[in-house]
Amino acid sequence: SGFSVVPVVGLVKPPYSLTLDEFEVAEAFEVPLSFLFDPANKRREEAFWRGEIRSYDIYADYDGHMVWGATARIVGRLQEVLLRL
């Protein structure tokens, strides 16, 4: 995508409120790590983009939501890091 993203991991104690930038974020939702780290909930798909076939991961369907794109890549990398601890 050409964007540089720096993910930050932290603990947030509920209740909390979020202020979303409508230009950047359509919606915020929570997905348990146990769901995201379960291989049964992850699939690999392909799409034609900019003249090439690209593959990407999708974590679906949690309460009607999909996690994909940059967020899915961040989740996958987080899992790799946590498995090394």
URFEN-V416761 format. One record per backbone hydrogen bond with DSSP energy under -1.0 kcal/mol. CO is the residue of the C=O (numbers start at 0). NH is the residue of the N-H. If there is no record, write none. Layout:
<<CO,NH> <CO,NH>>
//
This chain:
<<20,23> <20,24> <31,35> <32,36> <37,40> <38,41> <40,59> <42,57> <44,55> <46,53> <48,51> <51,48> <53,46> <55,44> <57,42> <58,66> <61,64> <64,61> <66,58> <68,72> <69,73> <70,74> <71,75> <72,76> <73,77> <74,78> <75,79> <76,80> <77,81> <78,82> <81,84>>
//
